[in-house]
Amino acid sequence: MKKRSYYGLLSTIALSGFGDAFGLLAMEWLAYEITGSKLTMGALALSSGIPELVLRLFGSPLTDRLPRGRLMAGLAATRLLAIALPLAAGLMGGLQLWQLFLAAGLSGSCAALFQPTAMALVPDVADSRKLTRAFAVIDGSRNAAALVGPALAGATVAGLGTLAALWINAVCYTAAIVMLLFLPKNRHSGNSPSNASNAGIAGYLREIAEGFSFYRQFPAMLTVMGMVAVSNMSSIAIWTMMVPYVREILQRDAAAMGTMTTAAALGTLTGLAIISLLREIKQRRMAMICSLMAIGLFNTILALANSYPVALAVVFAAGLSGPFFGSLSSSLHGKLVPGRLQGRVNAIRFLIGGGLQPLGAFVGSAVAQQFGLQVMILAAGLLPMLTSCAALLLPGLKSLNGDLAELDIDAPGRGNGAIGEENVRIQGEG
């Protein structure tokens, strides 16, 4: 049953990721065709990002209170309805910009809890001794879908139109919902409040606070998520402007846009394959800092690239660099967070890591509109490079090094879901 749950989760993530590639490209392409404005692209990302952040904060206890498989199915169903709105309007010939914004807002709201809930399920359905590999395979399944999806989505938009891409997204969500409904229950399938102290608004707010308490216990992990936030802010600024970049700088069409996204996914998948073949990385601090530095470096090169083949190579290299940070961060969270709190902590994790994304998307579009695309991409590439240099000066990150097998995960309070006692610490090397 555990193996069945794991592969069911893998398939669900792959299906939803494959469908998202079609829906995202279709809505971005439609928005740019309707307005031709870079600011509209940033505003579209903002309309998705702000509801995502708000629900990720205030909805985080739901990922632990409700059966996680059923919650993910409900979220996928709502995203299906969001995609159906512009699809129906387009079929009737009355598609308007506000419908794309509403669909983006609904989709962002559901994405707020979908991914954290999925990540919260991984420690329950994977061997605790192989969490780094388990998370790498999960990331790999999502990126394998992203590898094929964007290229096919670009070809679909170029050959059959944007509505066909939205149809494919809807079919993928439907299949994901069916798989989630048949996902076996796990031991943390739902943790509804069992006493008066956990009931009501005060109890709900207390559960939100418990999601933050992990980062008070492990401040080095809060620093890691700050680094993630800067990197994600820079990346979203660049990828929000990728449609104008492909059309104006590279002088290419939707198929080329899909291939660019595929190249990035192929790089990520290659990086994940390398990680899955490696033994446990002990020097996590330096691996994560170098990963962040490389992402920034390749993005600065992208700013100077006017050649389509060069741009493809650069986004591949940036994708290759990312998993060394992401998989290590995921495995640390999987090891250190108690099962009862996995949903909340993962929601807060994505909240912190993605908290600057709406700002990055909108400010990036404004800078691109005012100073040009290449200036914006150059600035967005330099920011994570500066952040990684600053991280080298933080001695607290050295606590991330060492053998996690030495971590006292069976300390009192660990089994019943408490954050842990004072003797629960990362055993670092230096």
Buried (B, 14 or more C-beta within 10 A) or exposed (E): EEEEBBEBBBBBBBBBBBBBBBBBBBBBBBBBEEBEBBBBBBBBBBBBBBBBBBBBBBBBBBBBBBBBBBBBBBBBBBBBBBBBBBBBBBEEEEBEBEBBBBBBBBBBBBBBBBBBBBBBBBBBBBEEEBBBBBBBBBBBBBBBBBBBBBBBBBBBBBEEBBBBBBBBBBBBBBBBBEBBEEBEEBEBBBBEBEEEEBEEEEBBEBBBEBBBBBBEBBEBBBBBBBBBBBBBBBBBBBBBBBBBBBBBBBEBBBBBBBBBBBBBBBBBBBBBBEBBEEEBBBEBBBBBBBBBBBBBBBBBBBBEBEEBEBBBBBBBBBBBBBBBBBBBBBBBBBBBBBBBBBBBBBBBBBBBBBBBBBBBBBBBBBBBBEEBBBEBBBBBBBBBBEBBEEBEEEEBBBBBBBEBEEBBBEBEEBEEBBBBEEEBBBEBEE
